[in-house]
Amino acid sequence: MKILGISAFYHDSAACLVEDGDIVAAAQEERFTRKKHDFDFPYNAITYCLSEGGVKGEELDYVAFYDKPLIKFERILESYLAYSPAGVRSFLKAMPIWLRQKLWLPDLIRKGLEGYEGKILFPEHHESHAASAFFPSPFSEAAFITLDGVGEWTTTAYGIGRDNKVEIIAEIKFPHSLGLLYSAFTYYLGFRVNSGEYKVMGLAPYGEPGYADLIKQELIDIREDGSFRLNMKYFNYCAGLTMTNKRFDRLFGKVPRRPESEITQKDMDIARSVQVVCEEVMLKAARHVHKVTGMRRLCLAGGVALNCVGNGRILREGPFEDIWIQPAAGDAGGALGAALHVWYQYLGNKREVNRERDFQKASYLGPGFSDGEIEKFLISREIPYRKLNREEIPREVARLIADEKVVGWFQGRMEFGPRALGARSILGDARSPEMQLLMNLRIKFRESFRPFAPSVIVERAADYFEIDRESPYMLLVVPVRKEVRRELTDGERNKAGMQRLYIIRSEIPAVTHLDYSARLQTVKREDNPLYYDLMREFEKLTGCPVVVNTSFNVRGEPIVCSPEHAYLCFMRTGMDYLMMGSYLLDKRRQPEFMEKEDWREDFVLD
């Protein structure tokens, strides 16, 4: 039984192939088109998934789309009518794509899957999120919470997953949305909506929550059960072309920050304040859901579930014994959820559970490239390289990282979801005081305040971080252990704003954030043996099993997918080495880089 799941037309379009309940392949469209958060119909991702599974379009049994477009269209029309005539410009901008594409999805899907004549099913948006949260989890039963911007009407939902069913118990409807509240502040702070929310989360520790009470007094009414209502007189997203309005500006005493302009202390304080409010809602909701459902375990999905600071607090302070978060928690994961919803809920297939492992395959679900394919590319471009054997790779790369070299790491199948997990990563020395600044400015070309994440072998995680379980998907922020921290001087404590960025806080300063926290990835050998062995070799050299792991891309671009993408990124940045399959590339030995037109061709699968 072969089921294709699809998400498209909002942001992060994706496709997923499920065969007899097994997740065969999943990928975001952006990785192929090189268009960040690409929302177009995922032709390339579909082509990859079918190729990976050896399936033709006509051989599929079902296709599932991750929401109900007609109900979403109804919500959009009702919203515009309610705010008429204020939303006429936004209405005129939105309608063409609906009339050309979104209302004709069945025709578009059949056109994209030549020969397919089977059923096309449309689970609700938050059903897809719930399915993506529960069905791949290692739990036979669990509560779930889904939080995002908006689906059809629903913005927040909770319920129970048992065996092969998910049941939504209660929902919060548009326009009241925690995701859209956070996105409104993302816009107000000068970052891109649906892309820059994690920048707000990264900026928050530099500020104080001085505006949190104002936000709760004027913008959001939070109930004890975690439900909430927004004061819509401050927002413009229902029918306008901006997220906030002039009342919002007057409330905070400034106009929205211009992108790329200086970040002020007030901006930092506002970021901290909305983050604190978001965490309060997440914690109250988790406590209420635990009380109502009586479940001991919790699953999370939806874009807000990528708020790893809030996730960490739910794990540490909430009442649940364990939590599991969908690695592709945003709309991309809806493709996976839709396919699994058909397999389990629609078709009623039995679900087997392995309490020791989830069913996400460490999220290595994207394209992989053999040594033969990589070597063919290198030879075709006359790129100098040195080939290493399997035993040499971890030893050599560990030595380079210990020498404070920055290494591009391109190995195996690409990750599904927004996090690099040791397949398409840029690696550095976590012990280096300069590494965060160097990688942000010279490698990633992004804001200096942005934190980096640590990868650590799972057996040593508790020696460096306050955690008693695995964190394979980099979706939990946890405290760095006190024994690893460095005591600050009085002068360092009195520093404010970005001055605090350069203070060494621990034995692993490159991954220790201002509040002594870190967004952690733990690595098991059975999930990624080469990456695990690299950290083991690094530990032998340095005594430290922790490396910096950031995504293999630069600001504004998707994570690399193919050897072409990896080499382009390597040559455009200050990376020192690239380890691609068995082939080690030294920047110093590369020919002068001339970017020709053919380098910019989109990667297309044969």
TAZI-V947262 format. One line per field, one symbol per residue. burial: # if it has 16 or more other C-alpha atoms within 10 Angstrom, else .. Layout:
# TAZI-V947262
burial=???
This chain:
# TAZI-V947262
burial=.########.#########.##############################.#....#.#########.#..##.##..##......##.##......#...#..##..##.##..#...##########################################.######..#####################.##.##############.##..##..##.#..######...#######..###..#.......##.....#..#########################....#####################..###.########################.......#....#.#.########....##..#......#.#.....##########.##############################.######..###...##########..##.####..############..##...........##.##.############.#########...#.##########....###########..###############.###############...............#...
